[in-house]
């Protein structure tokens, strides 16, 4: 049973890579097969986001969810990418030239370490029990409901906790159930392993040609071995999926601020849409990322702002149908019970909320020192002469932390100072997004500090960037 | 910056070893359990009677509805039962009854009990 389920998952995730590769070729172009291999992680995550968004829209529109729908969606998205590539006259990938920097000794050593780590995570997750409360209480039941009833079953979505939480992860998990041939909640952990592996490969693939291996890999490994990532990244809930999507969106926007490649903004917009359809806080964090990018691009605002606003608006439009669906059914719980302005009746809360957020971000027992390292990297990049990247990163971290304070302040049912068990700790989940984000942004910042400028591009586009 | 990177690399390698060790232990512990233990792990933490839920899943057909009636000591098992018995739906007027430490006399002798445990859990069907 498990072997069959694992084989099904492998085939399904290979299909996601193909879909994502077609889309990436369409928006970016892929010059060589070595480049296809290097960006296969990014292609996989593009496929995950695109399919997750498409499945969510189909569920909201009432399209019956099943293997046929999944297959047709994959074909349509892949064909869309190929049509886009033809329209932009993208050349086919040719040759297998291995990129020199990818073969450095440090890189090879760390690739081996990360490989050993991912194998260990796989072994632990393959037979893991479903013991996480949120997992069995509503994330997996929602996935089961989509699997069994072929759609957003109103009775279950009304009865289960947090009915307004978006359905992207349950839809992807339901797709995994179809791929496995049964609602196998044990092997489901392996699907989360694919997401983790895809994210790691995406960050490494994006940064390998621009960031030196001794800068990139130790930081990436440091984030991966943070105790909370080790213990909880395979739990079948949405927290880490949200973190991956937001981290990739923020990283691509950071690269866009330096390179101005349209494909980077297109992919970032897709990841932002995916994040908004993954968890409620995805909207908050997506807004923080877009506002940070707007502020960091102040000097080129005439050129940059329309594009950034368009990318943010496109992501919001893709997330809108879900909001219409749950609001039309009077499902509640999305906003603080006291409303947006009710927080001013609780002016005793911001200070303990701020202390709780700072404490959670600096909790070395959960995150080692990923966030302090990000702060040091921002300072070093500024000191080294870079301006755009450190300003953007400082704003992303700062605005997000302010957003977390707002959450604790305005949801007055949360007792302050906030000190819940880690398994159900809302703040630990929120902070996870900034920690995972550090896996991509910190190497970029340290590289900028090393170079003494924002990056090798500093503005000009490469041919592969497309229109 | 070099200090920063050396520190990150050193901490990363130490915790890498710890992580691989811990993950190996977790894999070994997970391998010992059987599939039901893994699927019911969340309920085990709540003190749910595994045997009863497995029996209920075996007896109640997938397309049927059921009602969960709980005694005063077992009030927090509703969510887990709903998850475990999916795709069976809950309904207040369902013929199938999962009585979890409840008082069977409330059914006035009409409940045809198909499975019962010493711990006071019963699965049965009402006429109609």
Interface residues (C-beta under 8 A of the other chain):
Chain A: X1 X113 X116 X117 X120 X121 X123 X124 X126 X127 X128 X129 X130 X131 X132 X133 X135 X136 X137 X140 X141 X144 X145 X148 X149 X155 X156 X159 X160 X161 X183 X185 X186 X214 X215 X218 X219 X221 X222 X224 X225 X226 X227 X230 X231 X368 X369 X373 X376 X377 X380 X446 X449 X450
Chain B: X1 X4 X5 X8 X9 X11 X12 X13 X15 X16 X18 X19 X20 X22 X23 X24 X26 X27 X30 X31 X33 X35 X37 X38 X39 X41 X42 X43 X44 X45 X79 X80 X82 X83 X86 X87 X89 X90
